[in-house]
């Protein structure tokens, strides 16, 4: 094959030759409208860097950690521990703060840049927050949490809908070294109670009500019901979303807007060790009692930043829209951390793709000139059935279309590519879990050839293997089936299950010694 200049891909046709049926190259039109060029010049550069990430992980990850994150104290040891022992640790001796990395450094460099694009349930009720405004709100809220007695290492339960205050709460916790434990705001009072008790949270953050799909949700009532059996909770911070008349427990419940006004607009970020906990996120409990998956500060932040940069090809000036909820790992990593770590604008969408009609996603993309869109196939199937006439919007800025949460059927993949992206945006079908922290098997936008239904290639540092469940041995070759496992640790992997390390070991690391097992 003739050599090509960097960033050049075969121009003809988008679907490759007959012997490579259904292999899609990065669309030339995507590259033509690119603000600069993808972060990698070719699939060969990916292969070279991937090899380094596997054979020289200390060199690879040490370089990337210093490149993408701001450290108040540099690390000396990139990696220690092993999968066998379940004691993997990254960037030891290093200190940093998640809030500083997501907010301060961008607020100082570009204070008027939009950080959060809030699309409320009703299309005309949204607002934007700049990085300087976000810094002010995060600091004021952090002061409130400290006043409530929250200390470094304490957990704070967050039961909030998709509003900017959810992100502010995340970052206020991390600013003072608290561990945020987010509970999806659609869960029942029993589910909330169990998670508050397991995490030993003494403070809960919520709203008076939520709004979704034109309906009101009694969020505060759910919290009140949950806390009947949580005697250790001392404070509830309530954001006034609708102004509904809700019961208040004197001495325990406090209005967000009243409390934040009492405090100055700055508080210094708490230096955190790289391995200090950043957050807990409880799995749904489909395999038993919900597990409080614990992610650490340095490794998790690096995984979010790396995948944001390379998987989604995020560049300065991009406007990123992830349709996931902050109650799940998708929202943690790709509504909050990846876009804010990289200093771009992130959409926080309170509503549903069908309200007030089936064009809502496309309205948002057109209105804000979104460059990356990330959503689950469930939503895409709904929108495909609704009809192509809803999709007819000017979405020419789109370069990357992501899929998350489940396999995407080939016919939905092709509809996404042809109708939504107009064959001008690359699809990245991402595989990962709550426990992996960030994408682990995925295309890289602008670089990786893709096939409908395939998540393609491992991300940096991910060394996959297929294990025979009977013999426990690796299976090699094509067209084989078995248990998906990973042979090396990576920075953003979960470190433990909160208060139950043996459960973590037995679920992920003891099944086949020396491997992380990708279990549901």
Secondary structure as UniProt FT lines:
FT   TURN            6..7
FT   HELIX           18..20
FT   TURN            21..22
FT   STRAND          23..24
FT   HELIX           28..32
FT   HELIX           43..55
FT   HELIX           57..68
FT   STRAND          77..80
FT   TURN            83..86
FT   STRAND          89..92
FT   STRAND          95..96
FT   HELIX           98..99
FT   HELIX           100..104
FT   HELIX           105..109
FT   TURN            111..112
FT   STRAND          114..119
FT   TURN            123..124
FT   STRAND          127..130
FT   HELIX           131..147
FT   TURN            148..149
FT   TURN            152..153
FT   STRAND          155..158
FT   HELIX           164..175
FT   TURN            176..177
FT   STRAND          179..182
FT   TURN            185..186
FT   HELIX           189..199
FT   STRAND          203..207
FT   STRAND          210..212
FT   TURN            213..214
FT   STRAND          215..217
FT   HELIX           219..227
FT   TURN            228..229
FT   TURN            231..232
FT   STRAND          235..239
FT   TURN            250..252
FT   STRAND          253..255
FT   HELIX           256..260
FT   TURN            261..262
FT   STRAND          272..273
FT   TURN            274..275
FT   STRAND          277..282
FT   TURN            286..287
FT   STRAND          292..296
FT   HELIX           297..310
FT   TURN            316..317
FT   STRAND          319..322
FT   TURN            326..327
FT   HELIX           329..331
FT   HELIX           332..337
FT   HELIX           338..341
FT   TURN            342..343
FT   STRAND          345..349
FT   TURN            353..354
FT   TURN            358..359
FT   HELIX           360..368
FT   STRAND          372..375
FT   HELIX           377..386
FT   HELIX           388..391
FT   TURN            396..397
FT   STRAND          400..403
FT   HELIX           410..415
FT   HELIX           416..420
FT   TURN            422..423
FT   STRAND          426..429
FT   TURN            434..436
FT   TURN            445..447
FT   STRAND          450..451
FT   TURN            452..453
FT   TURN            460..461
FT   STRAND          464..467
FT   TURN            469..471
FT   STRAND          474..475
FT   STRAND          483..486
FT   TURN            491..492
FT   STRAND          496..497
FT   TURN            498..499
FT   HELIX           501..504
FT   HELIX           505..509
FT   TURN            513..514
FT   STRAND          516..517
//
